[in-house]
Amino acid sequence: MSPKVLFVCVENSCRSQMAEGFARLHGDNVVEAWSAGSKPSGKINDTAVQVMKERGVDLTRQSSKGLPDLPKVKWDYVFTMGCGDACPTLPAKLREDWAIPDPKNLSTDE
């Protein structure tokens, strides 16, 4: 049985979507990856889709969803993405906060 990993940010449009995409790419057949938001936007950020596509990850297969939309499972790992109080505590064997700034308004220009 693969460990169940959940990535949570506020909108589920950038950070958690990208983390889920990388986990699915690099953890295929190793982990079961999900993402959700405490206040989901309902749409994955276009820039996140573009940047991840350049790295071989297709985010168009994923969708922006809220915590109530997740399966009712016992999470092995929950990683919150710098959303502080906006991310509720979810039961998990390991819970960790990654203080990752929201990249939604960043430019892809170098």
VMD Tcl script that builds the backbone (N, CA, C; Angstrom):
set m [mol new atoms 330]
animate dup $m
set s [atomselect $m all]
$s set {name element resname resid chain x y z} {
  {N N MET 1 A 0.835 -1.175 0.000}
  {CA C MET 1 A 0.000 0.000 0.000}
  {C C MET 1 A 0.885 1.245 0.000}
  {N N SER 2 A 0.656 2.132 -0.950}
  {CA C SER 2 A 1.459 3.351 -1.074}
  {C C SER 2 A 1.070 4.377 -0.031}
  {N N PRO 3 A 2.061 5.112 0.505}
  {CA C PRO 3 A 1.740 6.191 1.441}
  {C C PRO 3 A 0.886 7.255 0.752}
  {N N LYS 4 A -0.058 7.815 1.483}
  {CA C LYS 4 A -0.934 8.867 0.970}
  {C C LYS 4 A -0.370 10.216 1.401}
  {N N VAL 5 A -0.064 11.057 0.410}
  {CA C VAL 5 A 0.565 12.350 0.650}
  {C C VAL 5 A -0.377 13.453 0.195}
  {N N LEU 6 A -0.565 14.452 1.052}
  {CA C LEU 6 A -1.438 15.575 0.737}
  {C C LEU 6 A -0.659 16.876 0.829}
  {N N PHE 7 A -0.792 17.713 -0.202}
  {CA C PHE 7 A -0.189 19.041 -0.240}
  {C C PHE 7 A -1.323 20.058 -0.159}
  {N N VAL 8 A -1.226 21.005 0.780}
  {CA C VAL 8 A -2.305 21.966 0.999}
  {C C VAL 8 A -1.766 23.395 0.946}
  {N N CYS 9 A -2.452 24.245 0.179}
  {CA C CYS 9 A -2.208 25.684 0.216}
  {C C CYS 9 A -3.578 26.357 0.257}
  {N N VAL 10 A -3.627 27.655 0.170}
  {CA C VAL 10 A -4.905 28.343 0.307}
  {C C VAL 10 A -5.789 28.105 -0.922}
  {N N GLU 11 A -5.322 28.470 -2.111}
  {CA C GLU 11 A -6.169 28.430 -3.312}
  {C C GLU 11 A -6.097 27.127 -4.104}
  {N N ASN 12 A -5.133 26.284 -3.833}
  {CA C ASN 12 A -4.924 25.069 -4.618}
  {C C ASN 12 A -4.838 25.400 -6.107}
  {N N SER 13 A -4.048 26.452 -6.390}
  {CA C SER 13 A -3.892 26.865 -7.782}
  {C C SER 13 A -2.435 26.868 -8.243}
  {N N CYS 14 A -1.477 26.960 -7.314}
  {CA C CYS 14 A -0.053 26.993 -7.676}
  {C C CYS 14 A 0.763 25.992 -6.865}
  {N N ARG 15 A 1.127 26.397 -5.644}
  {CA C ARG 15 A 2.080 25.636 -4.831}
  {C C ARG 15 A 1.687 24.175 -4.648}
  {N N SER 16 A 0.509 23.939 -4.127}
  {CA C SER 16 A 0.110 22.556 -3.852}
  {C C SER 16 A -0.106 21.773 -5.142}
  {N N GLN 17 A -0.573 22.441 -6.191}
  {CA C GLN 17 A -0.736 21.773 -7.485}
  {C C GLN 17 A 0.615 21.345 -8.057}
  {N N MET 18 A 1.597 22.241 -7.950}
  {CA C MET 18 A 2.934 21.932 -8.454}
  {C C MET 18 A 3.559 20.792 -7.647}
  {N N ALA 19 A 3.388 20.829 -6.335}
  {CA C ALA 19 A 3.926 19.758 -5.486}
  {C C ALA 19 A 3.269 18.420 -5.830}
  {N N GLU 20 A 1.947 18.434 -6.023}
  {CA C GLU 20 A 1.254 17.203 -6.416}
  {C C GLU 20 A 1.789 16.693 -7.758}
  {N N GLY 21 A 1.979 17.610 -8.699}
  {CA C GLY 21 A 2.494 17.222 -10.013}
  {C C GLY 21 A 3.872 16.594 -9.941}
  {N N PHE 22 A 4.769 17.208 -9.172}
  {CA C PHE 22 A 6.106 16.630 -9.013}
  {C C PHE 22 A 6.048 15.290 -8.285}
  {N N ALA 23 A 5.192 15.182 -7.275}
  {CA C ALA 23 A 5.068 13.915 -6.536}
  {C C ALA 23 A 4.552 12.807 -7.438}
  {N N ARG 24 A 3.609 13.143 -8.294}
  {CA C ARG 24 A 3.086 12.131 -9.230}
  {C C ARG 24 A 4.150 11.723 -10.248}
  {N N LEU 25 A 4.929 12.701 -10.711}
  {CA C LEU 25 A 5.979 12.408 -11.688}
  {C C LEU 25 A 7.096 11.568 -11.084}
  {N N HIS 26 A 7.622 12.016 -9.956}
  {CA C HIS 26 A 8.784 11.355 -9.360}
  {C C HIS 26 A 8.430 10.243 -8.379}
  {N N GLY 27 A 7.186 10.219 -7.936}
  {CA C GLY 27 A 6.775 9.213 -6.963}
  {C C GLY 27 A 5.796 8.207 -7.520}
  {N N ASP 28 A 5.702 8.147 -8.853}
  {CA C ASP 28 A 4.785 7.210 -9.487}
  {C C ASP 28 A 5.045 5.791 -8.984}
  {N N ASN 29 A 3.988 5.128 -8.580}
  {CA C ASN 29 A 4.052 3.767 -8.024}
  {C C ASN 29 A 4.752 3.706 -6.665}
  {N N VAL 30 A 5.039 4.869 -6.064}
  {CA C VAL 30 A 5.685 4.913 -4.758}
  {C C VAL 30 A 4.763 5.595 -3.733}
  {N N VAL 31 A 4.147 6.718 -4.126}
  {CA C VAL 31 A 3.228 7.442 -3.252}
  {C C VAL 31 A 1.933 7.731 -4.000}
  {N N GLU 32 A 0.878 7.963 -3.238}
  {CA C GLU 32 A -0.391 8.419 -3.785}
  {C C GLU 32 A -0.505 9.889 -3.411}
  {N N ALA 33 A -0.429 10.785 -4.396}
  {CA C ALA 33 A -0.361 12.218 -4.139}
  {C C ALA 33 A -1.682 12.919 -4.431}
  {N N TRP 34 A -2.014 13.868 -3.543}
  {CA C TRP 34 A -3.218 14.688 -3.674}
  {C C TRP 34 A -2.854 16.124 -3.298}
  {N N SER 35 A -3.712 17.057 -3.705}
  {CA C SER 35 A -3.574 18.435 -3.250}
  {C C SER 35 A -4.968 19.019 -3.046}
  {N N ALA 36 A -5.028 20.064 -2.222}
  {CA C ALA 36 A -6.295 20.755 -1.963}
  {C C ALA 36 A -6.001 22.132 -1.396}
  {N N GLY 37 A -7.042 22.955 -1.342}
  {CA C GLY 37 A -6.904 24.290 -0.785}
  {C C GLY 37 A -7.929 24.549 0.292}
  {N N SER 38 A -7.574 25.417 1.240}
  {CA C SER 38 A -8.521 25.782 2.293}
  {C C SER 38 A -9.591 26.728 1.751}
  {N N LYS 39 A -9.250 27.496 0.710}
  {CA C LYS 39 A -10.197 28.371 0.003}
  {C C LYS 39 A -9.882 28.255 -1.492}
  {N N PRO 40 A -10.234 27.123 -2.112}
  {CA C PRO 40 A -9.816 26.867 -3.494}
  {C C PRO 40 A -10.335 27.899 -4.488}
  {N N SER 41 A -9.488 28.227 -5.443}
  {CA C SER 41 A -9.858 29.188 -6.482}
  {C C SER 41 A -10.738 28.554 -7.550}
  {N N GLY 42 A -10.689 27.231 -7.655}
  {CA C GLY 42 A -11.460 26.539 -8.689}
  {C C GLY 42 A -10.733 26.449 -10.016}
  {N N LYS 43 A -9.511 27.002 -10.079}
  {CA C LYS 43 A -8.746 26.999 -11.340}
  {C C LYS 43 A -7.259 26.909 -11.027}
  {N N ILE 44 A -6.549 26.150 -11.822}
  {CA C ILE 44 A -5.090 26.087 -11.684}
  {C C ILE 44 A -4.503 27.287 -12.424}
  {N N ASN 45 A -3.570 27.952 -11.801}
  {CA C ASN 45 A -2.920 29.132 -12.361}
  {C C ASN 45 A -2.276 28.806 -13.705}
  {N N ASP 46 A -2.551 29.644 -14.711}
  {CA C ASP 46 A -2.028 29.424 -16.067}
  {C C ASP 46 A -0.499 29.396 -16.105}
  {N N THR 47 A 0.128 30.273 -15.332}
  {CA C THR 47 A 1.598 30.299 -15.307}
  {C C THR 47 A 2.142 29.013 -14.704}
  {N N ALA 48 A 1.502 28.500 -13.659}
  {CA C ALA 48 A 1.931 27.228 -13.058}
  {C C ALA 48 A 1.826 26.107 -14.080}
  {N N VAL 49 A 0.745 26.094 -14.839}
  {CA C VAL 49 A 0.566 25.073 -15.882}
  {C C VAL 49 A 1.696 25.159 -16.897}
  {N N GLN 50 A 2.011 26.391 -17.333}
  {CA C GLN 50 A 3.056 26.608 -18.338}
  {C C GLN 50 A 4.432 26.184 -17.819}
  {N N VAL 51 A 4.781 26.637 -16.613}
  {CA C VAL 51 A 6.098 26.344 -16.046}
  {C C VAL 51 A 6.266 24.837 -15.821}
  {N N MET 52 A 5.232 24.192 -15.329}
  {CA C MET 52 A 5.320 22.754 -15.073}
  {C C MET 52 A 5.376 21.961 -16.385}
  {N N LYS 53 A 4.679 22.429 -17.409}
  {CA C LYS 53 A 4.736 21.764 -18.717}
  {C C LYS 53 A 6.166 21.759 -19.243}
  {N N GLU 54 A 6.889 22.865 -19.023}
  {CA C GLU 54 A 8.290 22.962 -19.449}
  {C C GLU 54 A 9.166 21.956 -18.709}
  {N N ARG 55 A 8.693 21.471 -17.577}
  {CA C ARG 55 A 9.430 20.490 -16.770}
  {C C ARG 55 A 8.867 19.078 -16.911}
  {N N GLY 56 A 7.995 18.894 -17.892}
  {CA C GLY 56 A 7.462 17.570 -18.171}
  {C C GLY 56 A 6.303 17.139 -17.297}
  {N N VAL 57 A 5.638 18.108 -16.648}
  {CA C VAL 57 A 4.510 17.786 -15.766}
  {C C VAL 57 A 3.256 18.438 -16.331}
  {N N ASP 58 A 2.223 17.644 -16.575}
  {CA C ASP 58 A 0.965 18.134 -17.132}
  {C C ASP 58 A -0.038 18.377 -16.011}
  {N N LEU 59 A -0.199 19.638 -15.617}
  {CA C LEU 59 A -1.150 19.976 -14.562}
  {C C LEU 59 A -2.591 20.013 -15.054}
  {N N THR 60 A -2.806 19.945 -16.368}
  {CA C THR 60 A -4.178 19.984 -16.875}
  {C C THR 60 A -4.956 18.727 -16.501}
  {N N ARG 61 A -4.283 17.712 -16.025}
  {CA C ARG 61 A -4.951 16.481 -15.581}
  {C C ARG 61 A -5.431 16.590 -14.135}
  {N N GLN 62 A -5.073 17.686 -13.461}
  {CA C GLN 62 A -5.434 17.915 -12.073}
  {C C GLN 62 A -6.525 18.987 -12.019}
  {N N SER 63 A -7.131 19.152 -10.861}
  {CA C SER 63 A -8.150 20.188 -10.706}
  {C C SER 63 A -8.005 20.857 -9.345}
  {N N SER 64 A -8.408 22.127 -9.280}
  {CA C SER 64 A -8.381 22.867 -8.026}
  {C C SER 64 A -9.571 22.415 -7.193}
  {N N LYS 65 A -9.280 21.978 -5.962}
  {CA C LYS 65 A -10.347 21.447 -5.117}
  {C C LYS 65 A -10.143 21.863 -3.669}
  {N N GLY 66 A -11.208 21.738 -2.905}
  {CA C GLY 66 A -11.168 22.068 -1.488}
  {C C GLY 66 A -10.964 20.835 -0.637}
  {N N LEU 67 A -10.707 21.058 0.623}
  {CA C LEU 67 A -10.495 19.952 1.560}
  {C C LEU 67 A -11.695 18.998 1.630}
  {N N PRO 68 A -12.949 19.503 1.569}
  {CA C PRO 68 A -14.083 18.579 1.608}
  {C C PRO 68 A -14.174 17.652 0.385}
  {N N ASP 69 A -13.468 18.015 -0.701}
  {CA C ASP 69 A -13.500 17.213 -1.922}
  {C C ASP 69 A -12.542 16.019 -1.892}
  {N N LEU 70 A -11.713 15.946 -0.868}
  {CA C LEU 70 A -10.724 14.877 -0.763}
  {C C LEU 70 A -11.364 13.576 -0.301}
  {N N PRO 71 A -10.742 12.454 -0.652}
  {CA C PRO 71 A -11.259 11.186 -0.129}
  {C C PRO 71 A -11.089 11.139 1.389}
  {N N LYS 72 A -11.949 10.431 2.038}
  {CA C LYS 72 A -11.876 10.289 3.500}
  {C C LYS 72 A -10.893 9.160 3.823}
  {N N VAL 73 A -9.624 9.539 3.930}
  {CA C VAL 73 A -8.562 8.563 4.197}
  {C C VAL 73 A -7.692 9.061 5.345}
  {N N LYS 74 A -6.896 8.192 5.879}
  {CA C LYS 74 A -5.884 8.564 6.881}
  {C C LYS 74 A -4.633 8.950 6.090}
  {N N TRP 75 A -4.251 10.208 6.182}
  {CA C TRP 75 A -3.077 10.693 5.450}
  {C C TRP 75 A -1.806 10.264 6.172}
  {N N ASP 76 A -0.839 9.819 5.391}
  {CA C ASP 76 A 0.461 9.499 5.969}
  {C C ASP 76 A 1.267 10.779 6.153}
  {N N TYR 77 A 1.219 11.649 5.159}
  {CA C TYR 77 A 1.983 12.895 5.185}
  {C C TYR 77 A 1.098 14.040 4.715}
  {N N VAL 78 A 1.095 15.134 5.461}
  {CA C VAL 78 A 0.412 16.356 5.050}
  {C C VAL 78 A 1.435 17.479 5.067}
  {N N PHE 79 A 1.596 18.116 3.918}
  {CA C PHE 79 A 2.521 19.236 3.791}
  {C C PHE 79 A 1.707 20.483 3.467}
  {N N THR 80 A 1.742 21.460 4.379}
  {CA C THR 80 A 1.097 22.729 4.099}
  {C C THR 80 A 2.145 23.657 3.500}
  {N N MET 81 A 1.673 24.591 2.700}
  {CA C MET 81 A 2.574 25.416 1.910}
  {C C MET 81 A 2.539 26.878 2.340}
  {N N GLY 82 A 2.932 27.130 3.584}
  {CA C GLY 82 A 3.042 28.502 4.059}
  {C C GLY 82 A 1.721 29.215 4.221}
  {N N CYS 83 A 0.647 28.489 4.437}
  {CA C CYS 83 A -0.658 29.141 4.541}
  {C C CYS 83 A -1.090 29.395 5.977}
  {N N GLY 84 A -0.261 29.067 6.933}
  {CA C GLY 84 A -0.520 29.391 8.339}
  {C C GLY 84 A -1.872 28.939 8.829}
  {N N ASP 85 A -2.611 29.866 9.460}
  {CA C ASP 85 A -3.907 29.542 10.047}
  {C C ASP 85 A -4.958 29.185 9.001}
  {N N ALA 86 A -4.741 29.577 7.751}
  {CA C ALA 86 A -5.715 29.274 6.695}
  {C C ALA 86 A -5.743 27.784 6.361}
  {N N CYS 87 A -4.716 27.038 6.760}
  {CA C CYS 87 A -4.683 25.594 6.532}
  {C C CYS 87 A -5.024 24.894 7.837}
  {N N PRO 88 A -6.170 24.270 7.893}
  {CA C PRO 88 A -6.543 23.585 9.130}
  {C C PRO 88 A -5.669 22.365 9.379}
  {N N THR 89 A -5.634 21.946 10.622}
  {CA C THR 89 A -4.880 20.753 10.974}
  {C C THR 89 A -5.630 19.525 10.488}
  {N N LEU 90 A -4.964 18.722 9.724}
  {CA C LEU 90 A -5.531 17.467 9.241}
  {C C LEU 90 A -4.764 16.326 9.890}
  {N N PRO 91 A -5.461 15.281 10.290}
  {CA C PRO 91 A -4.756 14.166 10.921}
  {C C PRO 91 A -3.812 13.481 9.945}
  {N N ALA 92 A -2.598 13.232 10.406}
  {CA C ALA 92 A -1.597 12.563 9.576}
  {C C ALA 92 A -0.508 11.995 10.470}
  {N N LYS 93 A 0.204 11.012 9.964}
  {CA C LYS 93 A 1.342 10.460 10.700}
  {C C LYS 93 A 2.438 11.517 10.828}
  {N N LEU 94 A 2.603 12.334 9.766}
  {CA C LEU 94 A 3.594 13.414 9.770}
  {C C LEU 94 A 2.965 14.630 9.122}
  {N N ARG 95 A 3.071 15.758 9.796}
  {CA C ARG 95 A 2.576 17.025 9.262}
  {C C ARG 95 A 3.713 18.029 9.322}
  {N N GLU 96 A 3.908 18.741 8.214}
  {CA C GLU 96 A 5.011 19.699 8.150}
  {C C GLU 96 A 4.567 20.896 7.329}
  {N N ASP 97 A 5.008 22.091 7.735}
  {CA C ASP 97 A 4.711 23.291 6.964}
  {C C ASP 97 A 5.955 23.707 6.189}
  {N N TRP 98 A 5.791 23.867 4.901}
  {CA C TRP 98 A 6.853 24.378 4.043}
  {C C TRP 98 A 6.521 25.850 3.784}
  {N N ALA 99 A 7.319 26.750 4.270}
  {CA C ALA 99 A 7.059 28.189 4.122}
  {C C ALA 99 A 7.425 28.635 2.708}
  {N N ILE 100 A 6.559 28.303 1.773}
  {CA C ILE 100 A 6.793 28.627 0.366}
  {C C ILE 100 A 5.906 29.807 -0.013}
  {N N PRO 101 A 6.495 30.913 -0.470}
  {CA C PRO 101 A 5.682 32.061 -0.890}
  {C C PRO 101 A 4.799 31.686 -2.090}
  {N N ASP 102 A 3.645 32.321 -2.176}
  {CA C ASP 102 A 2.728 32.060 -3.291}
  {C C ASP 102 A 3.285 32.693 -4.572}
  {N N PRO 103 A 3.557 31.895 -5.588}
  {CA C PRO 103 A 4.145 32.414 -6.826}
  {C C PRO 103 A 3.122 32.908 -7.839}
  {N N LYS 104 A 1.852 32.981 -7.480}
  {CA C LYS 104 A 0.809 33.239 -8.485}
  {C C LYS 104 A 0.975 34.544 -9.245}
  {N N ASN 105 A 1.598 35.553 -8.665}
  {CA C ASN 105 A 1.758 36.824 -9.370}
  {C C ASN 105 A 3.182 37.055 -9.869}
  {N N LEU 106 A 4.019 36.025 -9.784}
  {CA C LEU 106 A 5.398 36.171 -10.265}
  {C C LEU 106 A 5.459 36.041 -11.785}
  {N N SER 107 A 6.394 36.730 -12.376}
  {CA C SER 107 A 6.601 36.679 -13.817}
  {C C SER 107 A 7.537 35.524 -14.148}
  {N N THR 108 A 7.415 34.982 -15.339}
  {CA C THR 108 A 8.341 33.945 -15.770}
  {C C THR 108 A 9.557 34.548 -16.457}
  {N N ASP 109 A 9.572 35.881 -16.592}
  {CA C ASP 109 A 10.745 36.549 -17.171}
  {C C ASP 109 A 11.926 36.436 -16.225}
  {N N GLU 110 A 13.114 36.251 -16.791}
  {CA C GLU 110 A 14.310 36.152 -15.953}
  {C C GLU 110 A 14.963 37.489 -15.771}
}
mol reanalyze $m
mol bondsrecalc $m
mol representation Tube
mol addrep $m
